[in-house]
Amino acid sequence: MPSPSEELRKLHANGLLRHLDALESPTGPQVTRGGRQLWNFASNDYLGLARHPEVEVALIEGVRKFGAGSASSRLVCGTLSPHMLLEEALAQAKLTEAALVFSSGFSAALGVIPAVVGTADFILLDKLSHACLVDAARLSGATLRVFPHNDLEKLQRLLATIRAKAPAARVLVVTESVFSMDGDFCPLREIVGLVEAHEALLLLDEAHGFGVLGESGMGLAEREHLQQRVTFQMGTLSKAAGLSGGYIAASREWIDLLINRARPFIYSTAPPPALAHAALASLRIIRSADGSALRILLNNNISRIGASATPIIPIILGSNEAAVAASAALAAAGCLVPAIRFPTVPRGSARLRVSLSAAHSPEAVAVLATALQGIVFRRKTEPQMGTDEPTGPRPWRVSSGLHRS
């Protein structure tokens, strides 16, 4: 049996050893790390709401009104009025009958998928789906089939084959609206059509679409006018909303079933009511004219870089060493951009992951653009795997070493 030290040495030898780097400042568009000020292009605070005065005031107000914690699970005595108000507001915003809040997006996935499907059922999962969706699918005991990223033809074949063999089984298709490490979209309208044609269910993870896409910031499903045709709209409050937590929006019957079957919901202390109170304020901002203005600022920053249709810009280098070296080079230039490696992304696709925010000033984006020009020298030009035409941005590719002008 290998010792922990042996496993750590192996991780180090493969360029995969990670460690925690504490910030010496609050989160924001500019942070302090290691005594240096850096423009922060690492966080998912897409609208800058993590430091929004109204959200901060609401959190403090929530503590004063409702205390620091819930002290119990929701089904015992942990349900407080902010939880209910937030769920009602989410359901209204997502055009569903009901919603349910979890302590995190990860726990939302672990709650909904095993509650919906079991050993007699099937899950069809996009290959690039987030780890929480993969883990939840495995935990469910359902037969899992993974289809190549955004490959509609393969998805259709799987659905037809499963329906022919198991006409009474529940079949759950799982995908993301915006993929977290590539920044591209799923072909949602086509997926909805396939799901409906084969009487399947659809779980759409809007973690990186919530707050960013759609007229009122409710995600890709809102932008495509498909909210009422998606069985489960899953999302998080820890990215564009600036806080933490997760949610599922669905029909009243499905939500009632989750209340009775979703183990992370049943057996966890409820999220602090103050957090729900603050999330309600964040949701109001996202859906307001101020939220629309923030999305305009965000899209302006995206257009200044000109490499993406979303705030997520992947710069694929290939090797772990190249990604780590590029991240260090950007830090030296004043930009915090993380190196993303296996198992977060497939082997051989280590990358930089740039995240833009409405809170970034034009000056910050200009610094980033100049720094990126020092390492990026050619764009990826081939279509994304499984599609004839790209459905989202084409990730930049750079060589295994750094190109400096």
Buried (B, 14 or more C-beta within 10 A) or exposed (E): EEEEEEEEEEEEEEBBBEEEEEBEEEBBBBBBBEEEEBBBBBBBBBBBBBBBEBBBEBBEBBBEEBEEBBBEBBEEEBBBEBBEBBBEBBBEBBBBBBBBBBBBBBBBBBBBBBBBBEEEBBBBBBBBBBEBBBBBBBEBBBBBBBBBBBBBEBBBEBBEEBBEEBEEBBBBBBBBBBBBBBBBBBBBEBBBBBBEEBEBBBBBBBBBBBBBBBEBBBBBBBBBEBBEBBBBBBBBBBBBBBBBBBBBBBBEEBBBBBBEBBEBBBEBBBBBBBBBBBBBBBBBBBBEEBBEEBBEBBBBBBEBBEBBBBBBBBBBBBBBBBBBBBBEBBBEBBBBBBBBBBEBBEEEBBBBBBBBBBBBEEEBBBBBBEBBEBBBBEEBEEEBEBBEEBBBBBBBBBBEEBEEE
